[in-house]
Amino acid sequence: MKGNVVNTEKKSLEYVTVRLLNLDSTFVAGTITNDLGNYYFDKIKKGDFLLAFSSIGYQSKCIHVKAVNDKQLIPTVTLDSSNVVLEEVVVKGSSFIRKDDHVLVIPDKQQVKHASTGYDLLYNLMIPSIEVNKRTGTVSTFGGEVSLYINGEKADYRDVQSLRPRDIENVEYYDVPTGKYANDVAAINYIVKQYKAGGYIALDGKQNIGYLAGDYNVSSKINQGNTSYSVWGGYNMKDVEGAHIESSEKIYFPNYEVDRNRITADSKNRNNQQYAQLKISNSTQKHNISAQASFVRDDIPEESRSDLLSYSGKYTHSANSKEKKISESIQPSASLYGRFKLTKNQELEFKLKGTYSQNNYTRTYIEEKQTSLSDVEEDMYSMEFSGKYTMQMKKRNSLNVALYHLHNVSSSTYMGDYDSWQHLWSGETLLFLTYAQKWGKHLTMILSPGISMLNYKLHDENLQQYFYPRLRANLVYQPMKRHQIRLSASIGNSTPQRSLLNDIDQTVDFIQIQRGNPNMGTTKFYRADIIYSGLLGNLNLQTRFNYTGYIDNVFSQYYIEGDKLINTFYYGDNAHVLTANINLAYRISNGLRTKLSGSYSHNITTGYFPHSYNNVAGQLDINYFLNDFALNIYGGIQSDNFDVWKLAYTKSPATYGASVSWSHKGWYIEAGTENPFTRHSRYREHADYGVYQYNQVQTSRIYQRTGYVKLAYTFDFGRKTSRDKNDVDRSINSAIMKVN
């Protein structure tokens, strides 16, 4: 019995697993296709059989065949592309498989076993071009933040944090995003197993040592056929004392100078947050629909600092100051998501989300006998909509149309030193058209033109309206299966920060005032990249050269007004950044893996505050797996940076740490430490704005030698059930201008 297997483009598929089964699915024989896509079975008895075909990246197929004579020829079998990987497939060789527009990463048993969250697993994969901080849940690449998806649906921090690694079949890394991911800088899509019955209850908690902080969560899910019901709840808190700041300031008034030194005598920072979410989803081969409701409460009962001040120049005296901030927010939200398979090659996706935020903020500043008060109450309404249409064409070409709209309405009442009512509405609409064209086997072009329409209006001010072109272009050359060279260029724009779009004055101290700008413009971005990616045996390598230009950049501005120093925000100057990066990931053995990254950047700003600055950064990560135990060691060198928005120089100290974990069945226990031999990590910052100069050094208990203990347990009932998405967005929407 013999036959041939091809893909939808009629190209032969090699190494396809072919199993010959009896009608009751018992195994008879097995083989794989050769480099021409052919398979062959010998000495098969006559009768009825099933032929099952499976291959990584393709939908499995099963056909009924009859063996009636010698040299039975089976009709050619065509396999459709798919994200599903069969559990029975054993992958040998590299776990990184280069596809046309993404890298398919297949986690091995060690990487899965020694992870308790989606971030842990992504960190263990050690993908060279992305940086994963599993302690903070941030994922970034050269161009910015990496968008995270689960089975094609956009995910948030809690989504990935609640993922159970053993439910993740593989990870797709779209370093050259096309289709539904076309408008992302880069994208990670977790392919997660789907179940029809059963459920789970999961508990996890993390407690810090060295300062008081904790994060505790519970989740549960029940599956009934194609429908699932999920609920989450959680609480986190922090109570820290001992933040210490030493700063010196110079303020140049027209006829005199004021020098001020500040030393922190005492500080406290307490906050807590609670959240809950309910989600109902229905998933079939044709659609995926979900609805969810969530509630978040965020409370900062105390953020205070007491300082010792020393004045010289026009004023020569010492003083005591105290600052105290209190804030509380509640935020309910509801969302609806749908993804529909219109035809074999066409897909429609949409998401609609509505959020209401009620925010209260109070700041009191006391210096000697003078007192300043700011008390703000805000109601904010937000609406988000996104819609995407994707069509896969012949020869692996694709077309994507995407529409986004974000609308915010904020109503704030300011009381205290400056009484005011602020009403702001803002909206941005984005439209993109993305087309991917494949030329032969080695060359691909991806072109994504678009437009941004930005509107905002503050009460008693004129409507501000801007239209900006958007463009992202990629030319990808793949000379060999494991090597890729990419040229890319993009044009974009930013949205003005809502908390700055006002005509409010806020007292910083009795010399300095922070002021909003009701006529903020937008920054235009221009970016160009040359990137090489290669898989060389156990070595995964990526290098990149980048230019980014910030035109009409938003930056901090200081000027003198009477006897006050005014700090506001302005736009109009330019900044240019040149960067070179290299990232290496090397699998030394089955149990030992390493990752090394380094970068060099040259920063230039022009205009009123010209600056030029260089920076070097480096990071090393090591993972060692042994049975149920895992050891992680990481470290980063001291980093000097220049903030092109704040126009400030910063110096961050070297960081290092280690963790050890134990994983067995449903249990996961991890203990870790950061900077265990460092008593004083100092963060330095200084800037010169002409009329104002400052230099400060900050230390905090958070940045010193600390540790943590993490415990997680999952109990499955019925059949195994994958963890669902926890889509609680715990960031609070607000347009209040707060004193930094």
HELIX and SHEET records of a PDB file:
HELIX    1   1 LYS A  109  LYS A  113  1                                   5    
HELIX    2   2 GLY A  118  LEU A  125  1                                   8    
HELIX    3   3 TYR A  157  GLN A  161  1                                   5    
HELIX    4   4 PRO A  165  ASP A  167  5                                   3    
HELIX    5   5 GLY A  179  TYR A  181  5                                   3    
HELIX    6   6 LYS A  394  ARG A  396  5                                   3    
HELIX    7   7 ARG A  498  LEU A  500  5                                   3    
HELIX    8   8 ARG A  701  TYR A  703  5                                   3    
SHEET    1   A 3 ASN A  38  TYR A  40  0                                        
SHEET    2   A 3 LYS A   2  ASN A   7 -1                                        
SHEET    3   A 3 VAL A  77  LEU A  79  1                                        
SHEET    1   B 4 PHE A  27  ILE A  32  0                                        
SHEET    2   B 4 THR A  17  LEU A  21 -1                                        
SHEET    3   B 4 GLY A  47  SER A  55 -1                                        
SHEET    4   B 4 TYR A  58  ALA A  67 -1                                        
SHEET    1   C 6 PHE A  96  ARG A  98  0                                        
SHEET    2   C 6 VAL A 103  VAL A 105 -1                                        
SHEET    3   C 6 ILE A 168  TYR A 174 -1                                        
SHEET    4   C 6 ALA A 187  VAL A 192 -1                                        
SHEET    5   C 6 SER A 147  ILE A 150  1                                        
SHEET    6   C 6 GLU A 153  LYS A 154 -1                                        
SHEET    1   D 3 ILE A 130  ASN A 133  0                                        
SHEET    2   D 3 THR A 138  THR A 141 -1                                        
SHEET    3   D 3 GLY A 144  GLU A 145 -1                                        
SHEET    1   E24 ASP A 505  THR A 507  0                                        
SHEET    2   E24 GLN A 512  ARG A 515 -1                                        
SHEET    3   E24 LYS A 564  ARG A 587  1                                        
SHEET    4   E24 LEU A 539  GLU A 561 -1                                        
SHEET    5   E24 LYS A 524  LEU A 536 -1                                        
SHEET    6   E24 HIS A 483  ASN A 493 -1                                        
SHEET    7   E24 GLN A 464  MET A 480 -1                                        
SHEET    8   E24 LEU A 443  LEU A 458 -1                                        
SHEET    9   E24 SER A 420  TRP A 439 -1                                        
SHEET   10   E24 SER A 398  GLY A 416 -1                                        
SHEET   11   E24 GLN A 370  GLN A 392 -1                                        
SHEET   12   E24 GLN A 346  GLU A 367 -1                                        
SHEET   13   E24 HIS A 317  THR A 343 -1                                        
SHEET   14   E24 HIS A 287  GLY A 313 -1                                        
SHEET   15   E24 GLU A 257  SER A 283 -1                                        
SHEET   16   E24 THR A 227  GLU A 241 -1                                        
SHEET   17   E24 LEU A 212  GLN A 224 -1                                        
SHEET   18   E24 ALA A 197  ILE A 209 -1                                        
SHEET   19   E24 THR A 706  PHE A 717 -1                                        
SHEET   20   E24 TRP A 667  GLU A 674 -1                                        
SHEET   21   E24 THR A 655  HIS A 664 -1                                        
SHEET   22   E24 PHE A 629  GLY A 636 -1                                        
SHEET   23   E24 HIS A 611  LEU A 626 -1                                        
SHEET   24   E24 LEU A 592  THR A 605 -1                                        
SHEET    1   F20 ASP A 505  THR A 507  0                                        
SHEET    2   F20 GLN A 512  ARG A 515 -1                                        
SHEET    3   F20 LYS A 564  ARG A 587  1                                        
SHEET    4   F20 LEU A 539  GLU A 561 -1                                        
SHEET    5   F20 LYS A 524  LEU A 536 -1                                        
SHEET    6   F20 HIS A 483  ASN A 493 -1                                        
SHEET    7   F20 GLN A 464  MET A 480 -1                                        
SHEET    8   F20 LEU A 443  LEU A 458 -1                                        
SHEET    9   F20 SER A 420  TRP A 439 -1                                        
SHEET   10   F20 SER A 398  GLY A 416 -1                                        
SHEET   11   F20 GLN A 370  GLN A 392 -1                                        
SHEET   12   F20 GLN A 346  GLU A 367 -1                                        
SHEET   13   F20 HIS A 317  THR A 343 -1                                        
SHEET   14   F20 HIS A 287  GLY A 313 -1                                        
SHEET   15   F20 GLU A 257  SER A 283 -1                                        
SHEET   16   F20 HIS A 244  TYR A 252 -1                                        
SHEET   17   F20 TYR A 692  THR A 699 -1                                        
SHEET   18   F20 TYR A 683  ASP A 688 -1                                        
SHEET   19   F20 ALA A 648  SER A 652 -1                                        
SHEET   20   F20 SER A 639  ASP A 643 -1                                        
END                                                                             
